[in-house]
Amino acid sequence: MKRAFSKYLFFCLFLTVSSGLSAQTTSFKSAFDTLSIQEQFDFLYKRSNTYEQYKVMSISGYMDLKANLIDSVSMYQQNANSHIQEINTLKENLIATNTQIEKLEKELNDTKNSKDSMSLLGIEVSKASYNAIMWGLIIGLAVVALVLFSLYKRGHQVVKETKTRLGEVQEDLESLRKNALVREQKLARELMDYKLKHKPNR
């Protein structure tokens, strides 16, 4: 009878402990789902029994915490790998962007230089120098044109005056020729008259 009672008591105690452990396991899982890692440690510490200077924790709680830690570390590792990959991609994009910027800056400088400089006889000179040279040439050509025009006008005036004087000289020569002819005819008549007057009589 006593043995039967002991078995019954042991069976009841076993059911009580088992139900307590089952309830504790359930409570650990449900609690860990809503807590951070630090809070899970604190929760497990508070729910663990104290024996002298030791803490006796539930195996199920420990396993749940371990599983959560492994999952968290794995997740953090995946996130870290993802971030590292994103960083590498950003670095590559940054290098490509910097290369493109350098290329655009070079093209911009070349464009500015081409706008600010011009080719003169195959030599690149600045726009200001080119304008100064061109205006110098234009002014020089204008001065040469004025000098040539002045010389032409003076030469034309000289030619005109020369023609006028030549005409006057020709008129004077013609007048002298006529006068000389008249004088010659007069002298010829006078000579003829003189000869007739002084012709000896036979």
Phi, psi and omega in degrees: 000316179294322181295319179296319179295321179296318179296319180296317179296318179295322180294319178295320179294322179295318178295322180294313180295318181296316180294326178293316178295320179297317179295321180294319178299315178298318181294324177298312184296315182292325180289318182296334182292338184248003184247155173283173181299314179299318181291328176295319176300312181298318181296315180296322179296316182291326182276354180276148179280154180252130177230107186054241180263015183247159173246129180255109184259160178287137178295319179296320177297318178298316181294320178296316179297317179299314179299317178296319178297316179298317178297318181294315179298317178299318179295316179297323179295317178297316178298319179297316178298319178296317179294321178297318178296318178296320179296316178299318178297318178296322177298315179298317178296322179295317178298315179297320179295317178298319177298317179295320179297316178299319179297315180295321178296319178297315178297321179295316178296319178297320179295317178298316180296320179292328177285324183272352180230156180223156182270126178232109182058037179081005181247130178282120177234159180291158182297322179296315178296319180298315179297319179297317180296316181296315179294325176298317178296317180297314179296318179299316178295322177296318178296315179298319179297318178297318179297315180295321178295319178297317178296319179297316180297317178296317178297319178298319179296319179296317179297318180297314178296321179296317178297319179298313179295323178296320177296318179297318179296320178297320177297317179297318179296319178295319178296317178296320179297317179296316179297319179295322179295315178298315180296321180294318178297319179297315179295324179294320178293318179297319179295320179296317179297320180295318179295321180292325181289320185260023177286129182290145179274135177257000000 
